[in-house]
Amino acid sequence: MGDYYQRDWGQHPPALSPDYKTSVARSPNAALLSLPQGVGEITGPCFGAGDAGPEDRDLIHNHARPGESAIGERIVLYGRVMDGDGRPLPRTLIEIWQANAGGRYRHRNDGYLAPLDPNFGGTGRTLTDEAGHYAFHTVKPGAYPWRNWANTWRPAHIHLSIFGAGFAQRLITQCYFEGDPLIAHCPIVHTVADEEARAALVAALDLNATIPFDSIAYRFDIVLRGRRSTPFENRQEGA
Amino acid sequence: MAKPLNYLKETPSQTAGPYVHLGLAAGAAGLTQAPAELGTDIAGPKAQGERIRIEGIVRDGTGAPVRDALIEVWQANAQGRYAHPEGGGPVEPGFRGWGRAPCDFETGHWAVDTVKPGPVPWRGGMRQAPHLSLWIVARGINIGLSTRMYFGDEDAANAADPILGMIEQAQRRATLIAPREDGSPPTYHFDIALQGADETVFFDF
């Protein structure tokens, strides 16, 4: 295999997005230095079954007392991880974290007045299967306020961290939920300028994937960078 | 008009936010009842090479510590091999070469314990000086920032390193080189400046 395709920066938010105020002091001024990929960029950590068990992808129960479960709208969040050529990414690690149904994170720095749910931790992880599929069972997170403008609300969202097969594919993102009116008002969503790209962050309601009389389902497919199938040794500049 | 190529577009990045620890470093978030954290042991007990510590602080454009950042490390072992099928060969059992460190919520300091990597191959038969690849995420960082840490006691290798040599403004190379302090373990100090006059060099690859 060869290099990963050059990143399409038009898909991503710029480092500096003044409407997302925290980015103003945390964004580099200098241009990123573009590197040819070497072995350290093409490779990345490998994970296996010992890193994510079946219970780790069930957030309704993975922090619950025996016989109890998390409160909220029960959902399946599922999808497929593939690369830019549509090839599935098997055995890749996905980690998620989220607020509970009231919009409160189980995090020592979150002081929102909504109560913690004693049966909900809000974090889970899984490996994709051989065809790149993944699924989590959880509750739909609530919206919550934050201080960007004086009165700003995050749409319901779940954070996802995905590794891929090499460090060049490493990605953290957030998925939103179809139909949420707060998406249109969120300065973090709108750090992504391209409308189609923003739409790729919205999980679609999928009635065909619901668990009848248990949970509704949202589908969120993830695309990581593609990769040349033929290795070409790049010419040295000036050679 | 031409026939469309139909490549799929990469899913856009979004900030890791202030609560990234809940998902990636649950102990720091205060979650006690969680599966074992990943990335707490980079090298494993059987790794060869010198045991070292790396510590530092991340600062924003005003000079203030970024106290909610999280750093990931990816590195070769002492033989210059990565724990990956394309990593150059077998590594010691338990060597993953990957780890994470949350910054301290009070002080902003981060630290990892690992082994010093060896030089790794580069294109055209060249070699890269020993280094770690780092990836920094935090609230206010819209897409993870990639950088490298080189070792302050590797002057000759650093001077010949093809990546450091690509940095046009020679004075900025120093932002990637961590000075060594002898001790037990030997410690390298690597501060990261997200923005400003002493801004760390960040990469796109």
Interface residues (C-beta under 8 A of the other chain):
Chain A: M1 Y5 R7 D8 W9 Q11 H12 P13 P14 A15 S17 Y20 T22 S23 V24 A25 R26 S27 P28 N29 A30 L32 L33 S34 L35 P36 Q37 G38 V39 G40 E41 I42 T43 G44 P45 C46 F47 D51 A52 G53 D56 N62 H63 M82 D83 G84 D85 G86 L93 E95 I96 W97 Y105 R106 H107 R108 N109 D110 G121 G122 T123 R125 H159 S161 G166 F167 A168 R170 L171 I172 T173 Q174 I188 V189 T191 V192 E196 A197 R198 A200 L201 I222 V223 L224 R225 G226 E233 N234 Q236 A239
Chain B: Y7 L8 K9 E10 T11 P12 S13 Q14 T15 A16 G17 P18 Y19 V20 H21 L22 G23 L24 A26 A29 G30 L31 Q33 A34 P35 L38 D60 G61 T62 A64 V66 D68 E72 W74 Q75 A76 Y82 A83 H84 P85 E86 G87 G88 R96 G97 W98 F105 V120 P121 W122 R123 G124 Q128 H131 S133 W135 V137 A138 R139 G140 I141 N142 I143 G144 L145 S146 I163 M166 I167 R172 L194 Q195 G196 E199 T200 V201 F202 F203 D204 F205
